Amino acid sequence: MYDLTKCKQEIVNAADWLVKEYGQIHTGRAAPVLLDGVMVEAYGAMGPLKNSASVAIEDPRTLRVVPWDKGLLKEIERSLHAANLGFSIAVDDAGVRVIIPALTTESRSALVKIAKDRLEDARITVRKAREVALQGLKDAKLPEDAAVRTKDDVQKLVDEGNASLESIFKKKEVEIMS
């Protein structure tokens, strides 16, 4: 029997990646994960914002960024502006307020298109995992009936993976459009 654990793991990784990517697509609601991609220069080294400050939800459309060292406030503000996320940024003595604008119908449609692109990237990863598994199956030189059964198993894994990816996309699409 041919080992399909690597193929299974690749498919699970594709779904995990898609969930992470979708977490960074804002839907008009505040979520700390929206700032995960922001890098801040602190003490001479670049690092993620979450290493320099706490990020909390202040209200449904506002995030509050409070630096652990008040000396980093200007650097955090600069990094948020440089990230060009399309959010309004207001600085006060306690930290930085990140205001997430309401989405228009046009911007919602654009976000769904981005989500579809990310879905397709994840599907490509699943297809690559299938190709690697099938190539390994050819190289294993299994008896014909075992090879056919294993090909069916690979296809079943791919179908389940694609269904999982599709359900993740549908959830995000509903979230974006509502």
C-alpha positions as CSV (number, residue, x, y, z in Angstrom):
1,M,0.0,0.0,0.0
2,Y,1.3,3.5,-0.9
3,D,1.6,6.0,1.9
4,L,-0.7,9.1,1.4
5,T,0.1,10.9,4.6
6,K,2.2,13.6,2.8
7,C,-0.6,14.2,0.4
8,K,-3.1,14.5,3.3
9,Q,-0.8,16.9,5.1
10,E,-0.4,19.1,2.0
11,I,-4.2,19.3,1.6
12,V,-4.6,20.2,5.3
13,N,-1.8,22.8,5.0
14,A,-3.6,24.4,2.0
15,A,-6.8,24.7,4.0
16,D,-4.9,26.2,7.0
17,W,-3.2,28.7,4.7
18,L,-6.5,29.7,3.2
19,V,-8.0,30.4,6.6
20,K,-5.0,32.5,7.6
21,E,-5.2,34.5,4.3
22,Y,-9.0,35.0,4.8
23,G,-8.3,36.3,8.3
24,Q,-6.3,39.2,6.8
25,I,-9.1,40.3,4.5
26,H,-11.1,42.9,6.4
27,T,-14.9,42.8,6.2
28,G,-15.6,46.2,7.8
29,R,-15.3,44.7,11.3
30,A,-12.3,45.2,13.6
31,A,-10.1,42.2,14.2
32,P,-6.6,42.2,15.5
33,V,-5.5,39.8,12.8
34,L,-5.9,42.6,10.2
35,L,-2.7,44.1,11.5
36,D,-0.7,40.9,11.5
37,G,1.2,41.9,8.3
38,V,2.4,45.2,9.8
39,M,6.1,45.2,10.5
40,V,7.6,47.7,13.0
41,E,11.2,48.7,13.5
42,A,11.9,48.4,17.2
43,Y,15.3,48.7,18.8
44,G,17.1,48.4,15.4
45,A,15.3,45.3,14.2
46,M,12.1,44.7,12.1
47,G,9.4,42.6,13.8
48,P,5.7,42.1,13.7
49,L,3.5,44.8,15.4
50,K,2.3,42.2,18.0
51,N,5.9,42.0,19.3
52,S,5.9,45.8,20.1
53,A,2.3,46.5,21.1
54,S,-0.9,45.0,22.2
55,V,-3.8,45.1,19.7
56,A,-7.3,45.0,21.0
57,I,-10.8,45.6,19.7
58,E,-12.1,48.9,21.0
59,D,-15.5,48.8,19.2
60,P,-16.8,47.0,16.1
61,R,-14.9,49.2,13.7
62,T,-11.9,50.4,15.8
63,L,-8.7,48.7,16.9
64,R,-6.6,50.1,19.7
65,V,-2.8,49.6,19.5
66,V,-1.0,50.3,22.7
67,P,2.8,50.1,22.5
68,W,4.6,48.4,25.4
69,D,7.3,51.2,25.2
70,K,5.8,54.6,24.6
71,G,9.0,55.5,22.7
72,L,7.8,53.3,19.9
73,L,4.6,55.2,19.3
74,K,5.9,57.2,16.4
75,E,7.5,54.2,14.8
76,I,4.2,52.2,15.1
77,E,2.3,55.1,13.6
78,R,4.8,55.3,10.7
79,S,4.6,51.5,10.1
80,L,0.8,51.6,10.1
81,H,0.8,54.4,7.5
82,A,3.5,52.6,5.4
83,A,1.4,49.3,5.4
84,N,-1.2,51.2,3.4
85,L,-4.1,49.1,4.6
86,G,-6.8,51.7,3.9
87,F,-7.5,52.4,7.5
88,S,-7.7,55.7,9.3
89,I,-5.1,56.2,12.0
90,A,-5.4,58.5,15.0
91,V,-2.7,58.9,17.6
92,D,-3.3,59.9,21.2
93,D,-1.3,59.8,24.4
94,A,-2.2,56.2,25.1
95,G,-1.6,54.7,21.7
96,V,-3.0,54.5,18.2
97,R,-6.6,54.1,17.2
98,V,-7.1,52.2,13.8
99,I,-10.5,53.0,12.4
100,I,-11.8,50.5,9.8
101,P,-14.0,52.2,7.2
102,A,-17.3,50.8,6.2
103,L,-17.3,48.7,3.0
104,T,-19.1,49.8,-0.1
105,T,-20.8,47.4,-2.5
106,E,-17.9,47.9,-4.9
107,S,-15.3,47.2,-2.3
108,R,-17.2,44.1,-1.1
109,S,-17.2,42.8,-4.7
110,A,-13.4,43.5,-5.0
111,L,-12.8,41.6,-1.7
112,V,-14.8,38.6,-2.9
113,K,-12.6,38.6,-6.1
114,I,-9.5,38.6,-3.9
115,A,-11.0,35.8,-1.9
116,K,-11.6,33.8,-5.1
117,D,-8.0,34.3,-6.1
118,R,-6.8,33.0,-2.8
119,L,-9.1,30.0,-3.1
120,E,-7.6,29.3,-6.5
121,D,-4.1,29.5,-5.1
122,A,-5.1,26.9,-2.4
123,R,-6.7,24.7,-5.1
124,I,-3.4,24.8,-7.1
125,T,-1.6,23.6,-4.0
126,V,-4.0,20.7,-3.7
127,R,-3.5,19.8,-7.4
128,K,0.2,19.8,-6.9
129,A,-0.1,17.5,-3.9
130,R,-2.2,15.2,-6.1
131,E,0.4,15.2,-8.9
132,V,3.2,14.5,-6.5
133,A,1.2,11.6,-5.0
134,L,0.4,10.2,-8.4
135,Q,4.0,10.5,-9.5
136,G,5.1,8.7,-6.4
137,L,2.5,6.0,-7.1
138,K,4.0,5.5,-10.6
139,D,7.5,5.2,-9.2
140,A,6.3,2.7,-6.5
141,K,5.4,0.2,-9.2
142,L,2.5,-1.3,-7.3
143,P,0.3,-4.1,-8.8
144,E,-2.4,-2.7,-11.1
145,D,-5.3,-3.3,-8.8
146,A,-3.5,-1.6,-5.8
147,A,-2.5,1.3,-8.0
148,V,-6.1,1.9,-9.1
149,R,-7.4,1.7,-5.5
150,T,-4.7,4.1,-4.4
151,K,-5.4,6.5,-7.3
152,D,-9.1,6.4,-6.2
153,D,-8.0,7.2,-2.6
154,V,-5.9,10.1,-3.8
155,Q,-8.8,11.5,-5.8
156,K,-11.1,11.1,-2.8
157,L,-8.6,13.1,-0.7
158,V,-8.4,15.8,-3.3
159,D,-12.2,16.0,-3.6
160,E,-12.6,16.3,0.2
161,G,-9.9,18.9,0.3
162,N,-11.5,20.9,-2.5
163,A,-14.9,20.7,-0.7
164,S,-13.3,21.9,2.5
165,L,-11.7,24.8,0.6
166,E,-15.0,25.7,-1.0
167,S,-16.8,25.7,2.3
168,I,-14.1,28.0,3.8
169,F,-14.6,30.3,0.8
170,K,-18.4,30.3,1.1
171,K,-18.2,31.3,4.7
172,K,-15.9,34.2,3.9
173,E,-18.0,35.3,1.0
174,V,-21.1,35.5,3.3
175,E,-19.1,37.4,5.8
176,I,-17.9,39.9,3.2
177,M,-21.3,40.4,1.6
178,S,-23.2,40.8,4.9
